[in-house]
Amino acid sequence: MLVCMGCAYQRDLSVGLLHAMPPGFQATRDSVDSPWLVEKFELEDDEDEGEGEGEGEGEA
């Protein structure tokens, strides 16, 4: 899902608490009433499958 940050902020002002979150991090929470948990973002094994597909195909 892609959401405009301004639209997200209008719906939930607590998104503003994440303004200083550095690149490469993600924020999650269990519910609207729960605190944000900020942690380093890492790809899961199934998300990076397919990288490099097609490399070398058609080369002689």
C-alpha positions, 0 to 999 in steps of 0.5 A, spaced: 500 500 500 502 506 498 500 512 502 501 520 502 505 522 508 500 528 509 494 524 508 497 519 513 498 525 518 491 528 517 488 521 519 493 520 525 498 525 528 502 520 531 505 519 525 509 526 526 513 522 531 516 519 526 519 525 523 526 523 525 526 516 523 533 515 519 533 512 512 533 504 512 528 504 518 521 502 519 516 503 524 510 499 526 505 498 532 500 493 534 494 498 534 493 506 534 493 506 542 500 502 542 507 506 541 511 506 535 516 501 535 522 503 530 527 498 528 532 497 522 529 494 516 531 488 513 529 484 507 526 477 509 529 471 505 523 471 500 523 478 499 529 478 495 528 472 491 528 474 484 534 479 484 538 477 478 533 473 474 535 473 467 542 475 468 546 472 462 540 469 458 541 470 451 548 471 451 553 467 447 
